[in-house]
């Protein structure tokens, strides 16, 4: 676990701070909550679809292994 944390920290050192708060990224705008909500919802949907896909692959693998 320490190894992955170390590499994550090394990776984040190379990311510019301007990426986190660039011009036009206004959290005070009225649409900010909606846009961020849609963004996080899309991430959850992708994770859910990937989980279903992996579960089906595992199930298919178990069925084929039993034959």
C-alpha positions in Angstrom: 0.0 0.0 0.0 2.8 2.4 0.8 4.3 1.9 -2.7 1.0 3.0 -4.4 0.7 6.0 -2.1 4.2 7.0 -2.8 3.6 6.9 -6.6 0.4 8.8 -6.2 2.2 11.6 -4.4 5.0 11.6 -7.0 2.3 11.8 -9.7 0.4 14.7 -8.1 3.6 16.8 -7.7 3.7 17.1 -11.5 0.2 18.3 -11.8 0.0 22.1 -12.1 -2.1 23.9 -9.4 -3.7 25.9 -12.3 -5.5 22.7 -13.2 -7.3 22.7 -9.9 -8.5 26.3 -10.1 -8.2 27.7 -13.6 -10.1 30.7 -14.9 -13.6 29.8 -15.8 -13.9 27.2 -13.1 -16.3 29.2 -11.0 -17.8 27.4 -8.0 -20.0 30.4 -7.3 -21.9 30.1 -10.7 -25.5 29.0 -10.4 -24.9 26.0 -12.7 -21.8 24.8 -10.8 -23.7 22.3 -8.5 -25.6 20.9 -11.5 -22.4 20.4 -13.6 -20.5 18.8 -10.7 -23.4 16.6 -9.9 -23.7 15.4 -13.5 -19.9 14.8 -13.5 -19.9 12.7 -10.3 -23.1 10.8 -11.4 -21.3 9.9 -14.7 -18.4 8.5 -12.7 -20.7 6.4 -10.6 -22.5 5.1 -13.7 -19.2 4.1 -15.4 -18.1 2.3 -12.2 -21.5 0.5 -11.9 -21.3 -0.6 -15.6 -17.7 -1.8 -15.1 -18.7 -3.7 -12.0 -21.6 -5.4 -13.8 -19.3 -6.3 -16.7 -16.6 -7.7 -14.3 -19.2 -9.7 -12.4 -20.5 -11.2 -15.6 -17.0 -12.1 -16.7 -16.3 -13.8 -13.3 -19.6 -15.7 -13.5 -18.9 -16.8 -17.0 -15.4 -17.9 -16.0 -16.8 -19.9 -13.1 -19.4 -21.6 -15.3 -16.8 -22.5 -17.9 -14.4 -23.8 -15.3 -17.0 -26.1 -13.8 -17.6 -27.8 -17.2 
